[in-house]
Amino acid sequence: MSKVTVVGAGKYGSTTAMRLAEADIVDEVVMTDIVEGLPQGLALDINQSRPVLGYRTIMTGTNDYAATAGSDVVVITAGLPRKPGMSRMDLLEVNAKIVKDVTTQIAEHSPDAVIINVTNPLDHMTTLAAEVSGFPTNRVMGQAGMLDSARFAHFIAEVTGADIMEVSALTLGSHGETMVPVPSQTKVGDKLLEDLVDAEAVESLVERTRKGGAEVVALLKTGSAYFAPSAAAAKMVEAVIGDTGEMMPVCAWMNGEYGISDVYLGVPARLGKEGIKEIVELPLTETEQAALEAASASVKEKVDELHQLDLD
């Protein structure tokens, strides 16, 4: 029986769980949370939409990790969200303790699972999940590039008036200030973005993409984005469960690709049942390559800070 667990029943987690249930690609989606009654109530509500939408996947809500045992994929959404004025790095210590505890439970109950982390700060919490679980790095990844690329594509369609289905956008690097939108690999139809708008417009689109999450946070005032992020997380799970080999930007462990090693960073990768099948090396401009290397250095610096924290 195929099973996916979503850890965290907040807006991000519950929306991800709902999307996965509605996709009807597994037998069971388990949603777990520390708040008694919350995942159970949400699961009951979601299950009652099955006859309306016509899918079979059953949702289980629980406060007990024993119910998650034997999961094929576990999505970590647990943690505090950003509030207006906060950066993702402001969440480092508090979310590190949560991710450590969650990952310990995952490793105990689902030792063969693929972990997809979405808790911020993304690159650093994905690193922590890999270290705590002891899983092979191909089975631990983070969701960021899918979301950032989707935001880039949306802004491009908005500015150019293009059909969103014609926009193919790519964003690499970290999920934060050193994000690297990649104009040289971004197209509208068969035309490069740089051939459609001037350099100033490209830079404006790049900068808005970097601040895309903060823009949503500022408007919501009481939380952070969850509709687009949950869509991105669900898409990754579908690729793993379906063993599709589909290429998408994810936070992956670097082993020399793009000349970068020993760090989790957003790069294009093919996903399948074993997690990351391979990292795909696309040609970058000198500027984009330099930005990717700067992102790597920034993540490594903050991971060093993470390792100094007392998480017990």
ZATI-990980 format. One record per residue (C-alpha): residue number from 1; chain; z, x, y. Coordinates in pm, 1 decimal, m for minus. Layout:
N
+-----+------+----------+----------+----------+
| pos | unit |       pz |       px |       py |
+-----+------+----------+----------+----------+
| NUM |    A |        Z |        X |        Y |
...
+-----+------+----------+----------+----------+
***
This chain:
312
+-----+------+----------+----------+----------+
| pos | unit |       pz |       px |       py |
+-----+------+----------+----------+----------+
|   1 |    A |      0.0 |      0.0 |      0.0 |
|   2 |    A |    m96.0 |    140.3 |    339.8 |
|   3 |    A |    169.6 |    150.2 |    610.1 |
|   4 |    A |    193.8 |    258.4 |    973.2 |
|   5 |    A |    523.6 |    287.8 |   1159.2 |
|   6 |    A |    565.9 |    262.3 |   1535.0 |
|   7 |    A |    894.3 |    406.8 |   1660.1 |
|   8 |    A |   1009.1 |    228.4 |   1974.7 |
|   9 |    A |    977.9 |   m143.3 |   2051.2 |
|  10 |    A |    933.3 |   m115.8 |   2425.8 |
|  11 |    A |    615.2 |   m227.4 |   2597.0 |
|  12 |    A |    416.1 |     75.2 |   2479.8 |
|  13 |    A |    543.1 |     58.8 |   2123.1 |
|  14 |    A |    518.0 |   m316.7 |   2076.8 |
|  15 |    A |    168.7 |   m329.7 |   2226.5 |
|  16 |    A |     56.5 |    m44.4 |   2000.6 |
|  17 |    A |    204.7 |   m220.2 |   1698.4 |
|  18 |    A |     32.9 |   m545.6 |   1794.6 |
|  19 |    A |   m304.9 |   m373.0 |   1837.1 |
|  20 |    A |   m270.3 |   m209.2 |   1496.4 |
|  21 |    A |   m175.3 |   m535.5 |   1328.5 |
|  22 |    A |   m469.6 |   m714.9 |   1486.2 |
|  23 |    A |   m704.2 |   m435.6 |   1374.4 |
|  24 |    A |   m618.2 |   m538.1 |   1015.4 |
|  25 |    A |   m664.4 |   m185.6 |    878.9 |
|  26 |    A |   m332.8 |   m148.0 |    691.4 |
|  27 |    A |   m113.6 |   m370.6 |    477.6 |
|  28 |    A |    197.5 |   m330.0 |    691.2 |
|  29 |    A |    295.7 |   m217.9 |   1039.6 |
|  30 |    A |    664.9 |   m135.5 |   1078.1 |
|  31 |    A |    823.2 |   m133.7 |   1423.3 |
|  32 |    A |   1165.5 |     23.6 |   1453.1 |
|  33 |    A |   1406.3 |     48.4 |   1745.8 |
|  34 |    A |   1776.0 |    109.9 |   1807.4 |
|  35 |    A |   1818.7 |   m226.1 |   1984.0 |
|  36 |    A |   1928.3 |   m485.6 |   1730.0 |
|  37 |    A |   1706.1 |   m791.0 |   1716.0 |
|  38 |    A |   1434.3 |   m653.2 |   1943.6 |
|  39 |    A |   1185.3 |   m526.0 |   1683.9 |
|  40 |    A |   1266.4 |   m817.9 |   1455.3 |
|  41 |    A |   1196.0 |  m1074.2 |   1727.4 |
|  42 |    A |    875.6 |   m904.5 |   1837.0 |
|  43 |    A |    756.9 |   m875.6 |   1476.8 |
|  44 |    A |    821.6 |  m1245.4 |   1417.8 |
|  45 |    A |    627.7 |  m1336.5 |   1731.0 |
|  46 |    A |    334.4 |  m1109.2 |   1641.8 |
|  47 |    A |    323.5 |  m1232.5 |   1281.4 |
|  48 |    A |    286.6 |  m1588.3 |   1403.2 |
|  49 |    A |    m40.5 |  m1491.6 |   1571.0 |
|  50 |    A |   m196.5 |  m1404.4 |   1232.6 |
|  51 |    A |   m330.1 |  m1751.4 |   1155.5 |
|  52 |    A |   m461.6 |  m1782.2 |   1510.5 |
|  53 |    A |   m652.9 |  m1452.7 |   1510.5 |
|  54 |    A |   m725.4 |  m1438.7 |   1139.9 |
|  55 |    A |   m580.5 |  m1111.0 |   1015.3 |
|  56 |    A |   m358.5 |  m1023.7 |    717.2 |
|  57 |    A |   m154.2 |   m719.9 |    825.1 |
|  58 |    A |    216.3 |   m803.6 |    814.3 |
|  59 |    A |    458.1 |   m676.0 |   1078.9 |
|  60 |    A |    812.9 |   m572.4 |    991.0 |
|  61 |    A |   1078.1 |   m525.3 |   1258.4 |
|  62 |    A |   1379.1 |   m311.5 |   1172.9 |
|  63 |    A |   1666.3 |    m95.4 |   1297.3 |
|  64 |    A |   1675.5 |     98.4 |    970.3 |
|  65 |    A |   1445.6 |    394.9 |    908.3 |
|  66 |    A |   1466.6 |    323.6 |    535.6 |
|  67 |    A |   1216.9 |     41.8 |    597.9 |
|  68 |    A |    966.8 |    296.6 |    730.4 |
|  69 |    A |    965.2 |    501.2 |    408.8 |
|  70 |    A |    627.9 |    608.7 |    278.3 |
|  71 |    A |    438.4 |    558.6 |    603.1 |
|  72 |    A |     88.9 |    705.7 |    620.3 |
|  73 |    A |    104.8 |    743.4 |    998.5 |
|  74 |    A |    401.4 |    734.2 |   1235.9 |
|  75 |    A |    350.8 |    681.6 |   1608.7 |
|  76 |    A |    640.7 |    800.4 |   1826.2 |
|  77 |    A |    670.4 |    595.4 |   2145.4 |
|  78 |    A |   1049.5 |    613.7 |   2181.0 |
|  79 |    A |   1180.9 |    759.0 |   2506.1 |
|  80 |    A |   1234.9 |    681.5 |   2869.5 |
|  81 |    A |    925.6 |    589.5 |   3073.6 |
|  82 |    A |    848.8 |    727.0 |   3417.3 |
|  83 |    A |    960.2 |    554.6 |   3732.6 |
|  84 |    A |    796.3 |    584.9 |   4076.1 |
|  85 |    A |    828.1 |    938.2 |   4212.3 |
|  86 |    A |    900.0 |   1093.7 |   3872.2 |
|  87 |    A |    680.2 |   1349.2 |   3701.8 |
|  88 |    A |    644.9 |   1357.4 |   3324.5 |
|  89 |    A |    845.0 |   1681.9 |   3320.5 |
|  90 |    A |   1144.0 |   1499.9 |   3471.8 |
|  91 |    A |   1183.8 |   1337.7 |   3130.0 |
|  92 |    A |   1202.3 |   1665.5 |   2936.1 |
|  93 |    A |   1568.9 |   1686.6 |   2834.7 |
|  94 |    A |   1649.3 |   1320.0 |   2776.5 |
|  95 |    A |   1334.7 |   1253.6 |   2574.6 |
|  96 |    A |   1367.6 |   1578.6 |   2379.4 |
|  97 |    A |   1694.4 |   1455.7 |   2228.5 |
|  98 |    A |   1532.0 |   1125.5 |   2133.6 |
|  99 |    A |   1222.9 |   1287.2 |   1980.8 |
| 100 |    A |   1436.3 |   1531.9 |   1782.9 |
| 101 |    A |   1641.4 |   1250.6 |   1629.3 |
| 102 |    A |   1336.4 |   1035.5 |   1559.8 |
| 103 |    A |   1140.2 |   1318.7 |   1400.0 |
| 104 |    A |   1431.4 |   1409.3 |   1174.0 |
| 105 |    A |   1425.0 |   1054.2 |   1037.7 |
| 106 |    A |   1046.1 |   1057.1 |    999.1 |
| 107 |    A |   1052.3 |   1381.4 |    800.8 |
| 108 |    A |   1321.3 |   1242.1 |    570.3 |
| 109 |    A |   1159.2 |    906.7 |    497.9 |
| 110 |    A |    785.1 |    981.6 |    529.1 |
| 111 |    A |    736.7 |   1349.9 |    442.0 |
| 112 |    A |    361.3 |   1308.3 |    390.9 |
| 113 |    A |    290.7 |   1117.8 |    713.1 |
| 114 |    A |     67.2 |   1209.9 |   1002.9 |
| 115 |    A |    268.3 |   1203.6 |   1326.6 |
| 116 |    A |    109.1 |   1090.1 |   1652.0 |
| 117 |    A |    340.8 |   1148.2 |   1946.2 |
| 118 |    A |    298.7 |    963.7 |   2274.2 |
| 119 |    A |    639.5 |   1033.6 |   2430.5 |
| 120 |    A |    633.5 |   1230.3 |   2756.9 |
| 121 |    A |    618.6 |   1508.3 |   2851.1 |
| 122 |    A |    345.4 |   1481.1 |   2592.6 |
| 123 |    A |    248.8 |   1837.4 |   2505.1 |
| 124 |    A |    608.8 |   1952.5 |   2487.0 |
| 125 |    A |    737.7 |   1658.5 |   2281.6 |
| 126 |    A |    448.5 |   1703.6 |   2039.3 |
| 127 |    A |    551.5 |   2067.9 |   2001.6 |
| 128 |    A |    908.9 |   1958.3 |   1934.1 |
| 129 |    A |    798.8 |   1701.9 |   1674.7 |
| 130 |    A |    604.1 |   1971.3 |   1490.1 |
| 131 |    A |    897.9 |   2212.5 |   1496.9 |
| 132 |    A |   1158.8 |   1958.5 |   1386.8 |
| 133 |    A |    946.8 |   1798.5 |   1114.6 |
| 134 |    A |    825.7 |   2124.4 |    966.6 |
| 135 |    A |    496.8 |   1949.1 |    891.6 |
| 136 |    A |    169.5 |   2143.8 |    889.9 |
| 137 |    A |     38.0 |   2142.1 |   1246.0 |
| 138 |    A |   m273.7 |   1948.8 |   1147.4 |
| 139 |    A |    m43.5 |   1654.5 |   1065.5 |
| 140 |    A |    124.2 |   1647.9 |   1407.6 |
| 141 |    A |    m71.7 |   1557.9 |   1718.7 |
| 142 |    A |    m29.2 |   1390.6 |   2055.2 |
| 143 |    A |   m211.2 |   1110.6 |   2232.3 |
| 144 |    A |   m318.2 |   1206.3 |   2583.0 |
| 145 |    A |   m681.8 |   1306.7 |   2604.9 |
| 146 |    A |   m804.9 |    969.2 |   2481.2 |
| 147 |    A |   m614.8 |    796.8 |   2760.4 |
| 148 |    A |   m701.3 |   1049.2 |   3030.9 |
| 149 |    A |  m1069.6 |   1039.0 |   2932.7 |
| 150 |    A |  m1063.8 |    658.8 |   2944.9 |
| 151 |    A |   m917.1 |    669.9 |   3294.8 |
| 152 |    A |  m1182.2 |    921.5 |   3400.5 |
| 153 |    A |  m1453.7 |    692.7 |   3260.1 |
| 154 |    A |  m1311.6 |    387.4 |   3437.9 |
| 155 |    A |  m1303.1 |    561.5 |   3774.4 |
| 156 |    A |  m1659.0 |    690.6 |   3724.4 |
| 157 |    A |  m1787.1 |    341.1 |   3644.7 |
| 158 |    A |  m1603.1 |    206.7 |   3947.6 |
| 159 |    A |  m1757.4 |    463.4 |   4183.6 |
| 160 |    A |  m2110.8 |    468.1 |   4041.9 |
| 161 |    A |  m2141.0 |    101.2 |   3950.8 |
| 162 |    A |  m2245.1 |    204.3 |   3600.5 |
| 163 |    A |  m2190.2 |     m4.8 |   3289.0 |
| 164 |    A |  m1863.2 |    125.4 |   3142.2 |
| 165 |    A |  m2031.3 |    138.1 |   2800.5 |
| 166 |    A |  m2276.0 |    395.5 |   2940.2 |
| 167 |    A |  m2001.1 |    633.7 |   3056.4 |
| 168 |    A |  m1897.1 |    919.4 |   2827.8 |
| 169 |    A |  m1610.0 |   1110.6 |   2990.0 |
| 170 |    A |  m1399.0 |   1400.4 |   2866.1 |
| 171 |    A |  m1058.2 |   1526.4 |   2973.9 |
| 172 |    A |   m881.9 |   1825.7 |   2816.8 |
| 173 |    A |   m577.5 |   2042.5 |   2889.6 |
| 174 |    A |   m227.6 |   1910.5 |   2938.9 |
| 175 |    A |   m117.6 |   1554.4 |   3000.8 |
| 176 |    A |      7.8 |   1626.9 |   3350.0 |
| 177 |    A |    m61.1 |   1833.7 |   3658.2 |
| 178 |    A |   m277.3 |   2083.2 |   3467.8 |
| 179 |    A |   m501.9 |   1816.9 |   3316.6 |
| 180 |    A |   m864.4 |   1932.6 |   3293.5 |
| 181 |    A |  m1128.1 |   1660.8 |   3342.9 |
| 182 |    A |  m1459.5 |   1813.8 |   3230.4 |
| 183 |    A |  m1757.1 |   1710.5 |   3447.8 |
| 184 |    A |  m1995.6 |   1936.7 |   3253.5 |
| 185 |    A |  m1939.2 |   1723.9 |   2940.8 |
| 186 |    A |  m1928.2 |   1389.6 |   3122.2 |
| 187 |    A |  m2233.8 |   1165.7 |   3132.5 |
| 188 |    A |  m2351.3 |    828.5 |   3256.1 |
| 189 |    A |  m2625.6 |    731.6 |   3015.2 |
| 190 |    A |  m2829.4 |   1048.1 |   2965.3 |
| 191 |    A |  m2743.2 |   1195.8 |   3305.7 |
| 192 |    A |  m2462.8 |   1437.1 |   3385.2 |
| 193 |    A |  m2202.3 |   1312.0 |   3629.9 |
| 194 |    A |  m2278.6 |   1609.3 |   3855.1 |
| 195 |    A |  m2640.0 |   1491.2 |   3883.6 |
| 196 |    A |  m2534.7 |   1145.3 |   4001.4 |
| 197 |    A |  m2270.9 |   1218.1 |   4264.6 |
| 198 |    A |  m2203.6 |   1510.6 |   4495.6 |
| 199 |    A |  m1941.9 |   1780.2 |   4439.8 |
| 200 |    A |  m1693.0 |   1614.0 |   4673.4 |
| 201 |    A |  m1716.0 |   1286.8 |   4480.1 |
| 202 |    A |  m1672.0 |   1470.9 |   4150.1 |
| 203 |    A |  m1358.6 |   1642.8 |   4277.9 |
| 204 |    A |  m1223.3 |   1310.7 |   4404.7 |
| 205 |    A |  m1276.5 |   1154.1 |   4061.7 |
| 206 |    A |  m1111.2 |   1451.0 |   3892.3 |
| 207 |    A |   m807.8 |   1433.1 |   4119.8 |
| 208 |    A |   m768.9 |   1057.3 |   4078.7 |
| 209 |    A |   m781.2 |   1101.1 |   3701.8 |
| 210 |    A |   m502.6 |   1360.1 |   3715.7 |
| 211 |    A |   m290.3 |   1109.7 |   3906.7 |
| 212 |    A |   m407.5 |    806.3 |   3709.8 |
| 213 |    A |    m76.9 |    745.1 |   3537.2 |
| 214 |    A |    123.6 |    787.7 |   3856.4 |
| 215 |    A |   m104.3 |    535.6 |   4028.0 |
| 216 |    A |    m12.2 |    273.0 |   3768.5 |
| 217 |    A |    358.3 |    362.8 |   3786.5 |
| 218 |    A |    358.3 |    328.5 |   4166.3 |
| 219 |    A |    200.3 |    m16.9 |   4146.5 |
| 220 |    A |    421.4 |   m147.8 |   3865.0 |
| 221 |    A |    739.1 |     m7.5 |   4024.6 |
| 222 |    A |    950.6 |    m81.8 |   3715.5 |
| 223 |    A |    778.3 |    113.6 |   3440.1 |
| 224 |    A |    467.4 |    296.5 |   3328.7 |
| 225 |    A |    130.8 |    207.6 |   3176.9 |
| 226 |    A |    108.1 |     64.2 |   2827.9 |
| 227 |    A |   m212.0 |   m139.2 |   2780.5 |
| 228 |    A |   m459.1 |    152.5 |   2799.8 |
| 229 |    A |   m218.5 |    401.9 |   2637.0 |
| 230 |    A |   m158.8 |    169.7 |   2341.5 |
| 231 |    A |   m534.1 |    120.0 |   2299.1 |
| 232 |    A |   m578.4 |    497.3 |   2282.8 |
| 233 |    A |   m294.8 |    541.8 |   2032.8 |
| 234 |    A |   m429.3 |    263.4 |   1810.6 |
| 235 |    A |   m776.6 |    419.8 |   1818.3 |
| 236 |    A |   m632.1 |    747.3 |   1689.6 |
| 237 |    A |   m445.0 |    570.9 |   1410.1 |
| 238 |    A |   m763.3 |    389.6 |   1307.3 |
| 239 |    A |   m947.1 |    723.1 |   1280.6 |
| 240 |    A |   m673.2 |    869.8 |   1060.5 |
| 241 |    A |   m633.2 |    565.5 |    835.6 |
| 242 |    A |  m1009.0 |    520.8 |    803.0 |
| 243 |    A |  m1069.3 |    894.5 |    751.1 |
| 244 |    A |  m1358.0 |    857.8 |    994.4 |
| 245 |    A |  m1398.2 |   1214.6 |   1117.8 |
| 246 |    A |  m1452.0 |   1069.5 |   1463.9 |
| 247 |    A |  m1427.7 |   1321.1 |   1746.6 |
| 248 |    A |  m1179.7 |   1241.3 |   2020.8 |
| 249 |    A |   m966.4 |   1443.9 |   2262.3 |
| 250 |    A |   m612.0 |   1486.0 |   2129.3 |
| 251 |    A |   m316.6 |   1716.3 |   2178.5 |
| 252 |    A |   m362.8 |   1966.5 |   1895.4 |
| 253 |    A |   m221.4 |   2302.0 |   1784.1 |
| 254 |    A |   m448.2 |   2585.1 |   1895.1 |
| 255 |    A |   m541.2 |   2864.5 |   1654.5 |
| 256 |    A |   m782.8 |   3066.7 |   1864.6 |
| 257 |    A |  m1018.8 |   2786.2 |   1961.8 |
| 258 |    A |  m1136.7 |   2824.2 |   2321.8 |
| 259 |    A |   m965.9 |   3164.9 |   2309.1 |
| 260 |    A |   m623.2 |   2996.4 |   2308.9 |
| 261 |    A |   m348.8 |   3022.4 |   2045.8 |
| 262 |    A |      6.6 |   2913.3 |   1965.7 |
| 263 |    A |     30.1 |   2606.1 |   2186.6 |
| 264 |    A |    m28.5 |   2231.2 |   2171.2 |
| 265 |    A |   m308.1 |   2139.8 |   2411.2 |
| 266 |    A |   m561.0 |   1863.1 |   2468.7 |
| 267 |    A |   m893.5 |   1946.9 |   2301.2 |
| 268 |    A |  m1169.5 |   1758.8 |   2115.5 |
| 269 |    A |  m1090.2 |   1717.8 |   1745.9 |
| 270 |    A |  m1215.4 |   1529.0 |   1443.5 |
| 271 |    A |   m951.5 |   1304.9 |   1286.5 |
| 272 |    A |   m905.8 |   1192.4 |    928.5 |
| 273 |    A |   m648.5 |   1115.6 |    662.6 |
| 274 |    A |   m508.7 |   1470.6 |    678.8 |
| 275 |    A |   m466.3 |   1441.3 |   1055.6 |
| 276 |    A |   m677.6 |   1690.5 |   1244.5 |
| 277 |    A |   m980.3 |   1792.0 |   1037.5 |
| 278 |    A |  m1110.5 |   2042.3 |   1290.7 |
| 279 |    A |  m1103.8 |   2128.3 |   1658.6 |
| 280 |    A |  m1448.4 |   2106.5 |   1815.1 |
| 281 |    A |  m1541.4 |   2381.1 |   2061.4 |
| 282 |    A |  m1770.2 |   2247.5 |   2332.8 |
| 283 |    A |  m1935.5 |   2468.9 |   2596.2 |
| 284 |    A |  m1735.6 |   2477.2 |   2920.0 |
| 285 |    A |  m1813.2 |   2621.4 |   3260.3 |
| 286 |    A |  m1618.5 |   2927.1 |   3372.6 |
| 287 |    A |  m1413.0 |   2706.7 |   3604.2 |
| 288 |    A |  m1329.8 |   2459.9 |   3326.4 |
| 289 |    A |  m1240.4 |   2739.2 |   3083.1 |
| 290 |    A |  m1011.6 |   2899.0 |   3341.2 |
| 291 |    A |   m844.2 |   2562.7 |   3403.8 |
| 292 |    A |   m789.8 |   2513.9 |   3030.0 |
| 293 |    A |   m630.2 |   2857.6 |   3004.2 |
| 294 |    A |   m408.3 |   2778.0 |   3303.4 |
| 295 |    A |   m302.2 |   2454.7 |   3133.0 |
| 296 |    A |   m213.2 |   2651.7 |   2821.4 |
| 297 |    A |      1.1 |   2894.6 |   3020.7 |
| 298 |    A |    178.7 |   2607.3 |   3196.2 |
| 299 |    A |    260.8 |   2429.1 |   2870.4 |
| 300 |    A |    389.0 |   2750.7 |   2711.6 |
| 301 |    A |    617.3 |   2811.2 |   3009.9 |
| 302 |    A |    770.5 |   2464.4 |   2983.4 |
| 303 |    A |    803.6 |   2491.1 |   2605.7 |
| 304 |    A |   1010.6 |   2804.4 |   2666.0 |
| 305 |    A |   1235.5 |   2590.9 |   2889.1 |
| 306 |    A |   1253.2 |   2328.9 |   2614.0 |
| 307 |    A |   1375.1 |   2590.7 |   2368.4 |
| 308 |    A |   1663.8 |   2674.4 |   2603.2 |
| 309 |    A |   1799.4 |   2318.3 |   2593.9 |
| 310 |    A |   2099.8 |   2218.1 |   2384.5 |
| 311 |    A |   1967.3 |   1918.9 |   2191.1 |
| 312 |    A |   2266.8 |   1874.9 |   1958.5 |
+-----+------+----------+----------+----------+
***
